[in-house]
């Protein structure tokens, strides 16, 4: 699968920005009385793979969504072309 590796860096002292980024990338849950509302993050999208801390693989169709979020929030990032294969069983 062809796409891009996107890495970013956020100042950990900016807790509001870190929380916003975490919610965007990983999603979140809200608990309201006995109901649970789940909001999936960017990593749940088709063609997005979590590679490590502050590192995602994204297919071309998803790249602009991620870059727009990072740019709008002033988050420094780098994009590199890459490809990944299928997941191998253990």
Order of alpha helices (4+ residues) and beta strands (2+ residues): beta-alpha-beta-beta-beta-beta-alpha-beta
